[in-house]
Amino acid sequence: MSQFLRDDFDRWHDYGCLINARFVYFGSEWYDEDWGDESGVDFASSAKAIRNLLYLDQKKKDPITLHYNSPGGDWDRGMAIYDCIQGLRSGVRFVGYGCVRSMGSIIIQACKQRFLSPNCRFMIHDGWMGFSGIPKSFEANADECKITRFAMYKIYQDRMKKKNKTISFKDIRDMCQYDNYFSGDRAVELGLADKVLGTEEMCHFRGLPETIE
């Protein structure tokens, strides 16, 4: 293997960035085999993703493909990725593998093109929040939860109304009252994704636009 190819391989596995292809990989930074738990969207994974996205964006204004494989995670860290993608010069296409759940279902909405692998599952919900402390802090955290839920519903609505102009906050709130799972095709029908990729498209990314409007 040439040094050039070896360096590319190492960067992809160590840093999750394939520069020439303009690919960014996003996945959990750790996995606990005993508990079956993984980090998902957290400080480490979001920091790496943001650095890679900004690096590719400053090199040139060409599409970036974000390959996503994560069950979701922290709201604040996820919104950092969301805002970063929204602020890039380069259009970002999202390809979800396995599952796009919770915070992942928000991050995908920041992208210009939203693709899912053939067996990818989608899940939206109101999220989970735990806190311990004095009563006033409980009240403050409850108020903050209302703010973040409103922001989440607004993000969903802005993309979903392109498929269903009558979609309301109440409709979305009702959908998010529990862990609401559905197929990739259903996500497309709801306006939460653009397309479920076929096998050939997944293998070679054929048929995907060369540019992103």
For each residue, the residues with C-beta under 8 A, 3 or more apart:
1: 5 6 9
2: 5 6
3: 6 7
4: 7 8
5: 1 2 8 9
6: 1 2 3 9 10
7: 3 4 10 11
8: 4 5 11 12 18 19 20
9: 1 5 6 12 13
10: 6 7 13 14
11: 7 8 14 15 17 18 19
12: 8 9 15 16 17 18 23 25
13: 9 10
14: 10 11
15: 11 12 48 52
16: 12 24 25 26 27 48 49 52
17: 11 12 23 24 25 52 55 56
18: 8 11 12 21 22 23 24 25
19: 8 11 22 56 59
20: 8
21: 18 65
22: 18 19 56 62 63 64 65 90
23: 12 17 18 64 65 67
24: 16 17 18 49 52 53 56 64 65 66 67
25: 12 16 17 18 67 69
26: 16 45 49 66 67 68 69 70 81
27: 16 45 68 69 70
28: 31 38 39 40 45 70 71
29: 39 42 44 45 48
30: 38 39
31: 28 37 38 39
32: 35 36 37 38
33: 36
34:
35: 32
36: 32 33
37: 31 32
38: 28 30 31 32 70 71
39: 28 29 30 31 42 44 45 73
40: 28 45 70 71 72 73 74 103
41: 45 46 70 72 73 74 77 78 81 103 104 107
42: 29 39 45 46 73 74 77
43: 46 47 74 77
44: 29 39 47 48
45: 26 27 28 29 39 40 41 42 48 49 70 73 77
46: 41 42 43 49 50 74 77 78 80 81
47: 43 44 50 51
48: 15 16 29 44 45 51 52
49: 16 24 26 45 46 52 53 66 81 84
50: 46 47 53 54 80 81 84
51: 47 48 54 55
52: 15 16 17 24 48 49 55 56
53: 24 49 50 56 57 64 66 81 84 85 88 92
54: 50 51 57 58 84 88
55: 17 51 52 58 59
56: 17 19 22 24 52 53 59 64 90
57: 53 54 61 64 88 89 90
58: 54 55
59: 19 55 56
60: 90
61: 57 89 90
62: 22 90
63: 22 90 91 92 93 209 210 211 212
64: 22 23 24 53 56 57 88 90 91 92 93
65: 21 22 23 24 92 93 95 205
66: 24 26 49 53 85 92 93 94 95 111
67: 23 24 25 26 95 97
68: 26 27 94 95 96 97 100 104 107 108
69: 25 26 27 96 97 98
70: 26 27 28 38 40 41 45 73 104
71: 28 38 40 99 101 102 104
72: 40 41 78 101 102 103 104 105 123
73: 39 40 41 42 45 70 77 78 102 103
74: 40 41 42 43 46 77 78 103
75: 78 79 103 127 148
76: 79 80
77: 41 42 43 45 46 73 74 80 81 103
78: 41 46 72 73 74 75 81 82 103 104 106 107
79: 75 76 82 83 106 151
80: 46 50 76 77 83 84
81: 26 41 46 49 50 53 77 78 84 85 107 110
82: 78 79 85 86 106 107 109 110 155
83: 79 80 86 87 110
84: 49 50 53 54 80 81 87 88
85: 53 66 81 82 88 92 107 110 111
86: 82 83 110
87: 83 84
88: 53 54 57 64 84 85 91 92
89: 57 61
90: 22 56 57 60 61 62 63 64 212
91: 63 64 88 112 113 211 212 213
92: 53 63 64 65 66 85 88 110 111 112 113 212
93: 63 64 65 66 111 112 113 114 115 208 212
94: 66 68 107 108 111 113 114 115
95: 65 66 67 68 115 116 117 197
96: 68 69 99 100 104 108 114 115 116 117 120 122 184 193
97: 67 68 69 117 120
98: 69 117 119 120 121
99: 71 96 104 120 121 122 123
100: 68 96 104 105 108 116 120 121 122 123 187 193
101: 71 72 104 105 121 122 123 124
102: 71 72 73 105 106 123 124 125 127
103: 40 41 72 73 74 75 77 78 106 107 127
104: 41 68 70 71 72 78 96 99 100 101 107 108
105: 72 100 101 102 108 109 122 123 124 156 192
106: 78 79 82 102 103 109 110 152 155
107: 41 68 78 81 82 85 94 103 104 110 111
108: 68 94 96 100 104 105 111 114 192 193
109: 82 105 106 114 155 156 158 159 192
110: 81 82 83 85 86 92 106 107
111: 66 85 92 93 94 107 108 114
112: 91 92 93 212 213
113: 91 92 93 94 194 208 209 212
114: 93 94 96 108 109 111 192 193 194 195
115: 93 94 95 96 193 194 195 196 197 208
116: 95 96 100 120 122 184 187 188 193 195 196 197
117: 95 96 97 98 120 184 196 197 202
118: 184 196 197 198 199 202
119: 98 184
120: 96 97 98 99 100 116 117 184 196
121: 98 99 100 101 181 182 183 184
122: 96 99 100 101 105 116 181 182 183 184 186 187 192 193
123: 72 99 100 101 102 105 179 180 181 182
124: 101 102 105 156 175 176 180 192
125: 102 176 177 178 179 180
126: 149 152 176 177
127: 75 102 103 148 149 152
128:
129: 141 145
130:
131: 137 138 141
132:
133: 137 138
134: 137 138
135: 138 139
136: 139 140
137: 131 133 134 140 141
138: 131 133 134 135 141 142
139: 135 136 142 143
140: 136 137 143 144
141: 129 131 137 138 144 145
142: 138 139 145 146
143: 139 140 146 147
144: 140 141 147 148
145: 129 141 142 148 149
146: 142 143 149 150
147: 143 144 150 151
148: 75 127 144 145 151 152
149: 126 127 145 146 152 153 176
150: 146 147 153 154
151: 79 147 148 154 155
152: 106 126 127 148 149 155 156 176
153: 149 150 156 157 169 172 173 176
154: 150 151 157 158
155: 82 106 109 151 152 158 159
156: 105 109 124 152 153 159 160 172 192
157: 153 154 160 161 167 168 169 172
158: 109 154 155 161
159: 109 155 156 162 191 192
160: 156 157 163 164 167 172 190 191 192
161: 157 158 164 165 167 191
162: 159 191
163: 160 167 189 190 191
164: 160 161 167 190 191
165: 161
166:
167: 157 160 161 163 164 171 172 191
168: 157 171 172
169: 153 157 172 173
170: 173 174
171: 167 168 174 175
172: 153 156 157 160 167 168 169 175 176
173: 153 169 170 176 177
174: 170 171 177
175: 124 171 172 180
176: 124 125 126 149 152 153 172 173 180
177: 125 126 173 174 180
178: 125
179: 123 125
180: 123 124 125 175 176 177
181: 121 122 123
182: 121 122 123 186 187 190
183: 121 122 186 187
184: 96 116 117 118 119 120 121 122 187 188 193 196
185: 188 189 196
186: 122 182 183 189 190
187: 100 116 122 182 183 184 190 192 193
188: 116 184 185 191 192 193 194 195 196
189: 163 185 186
190: 160 163 164 182 186 187
191: 159 160 161 162 163 164 167 188
192: 105 108 109 114 122 124 156 159 160 187 188
193: 96 100 108 114 115 116 122 184 187 188 196
194: 113 114 115 188
195: 114 115 116 188
196: 115 116 117 118 120 184 185 188 193
197: 95 115 116 117 118 201 202
198: 118 201 202
199: 118 202 203
200: 203 204 206 207
201: 197 198 204 205 206 207 208
202: 117 118 197 198 199 205
203: 199 200
204: 200 201
205: 65 201 202 208
206: 200 201
207: 200 201
208: 93 113 115 201 205
209: 63 113 212
210: 63
211: 63 91
212: 63 90 91 92 93 112 113 209
213: 91 112
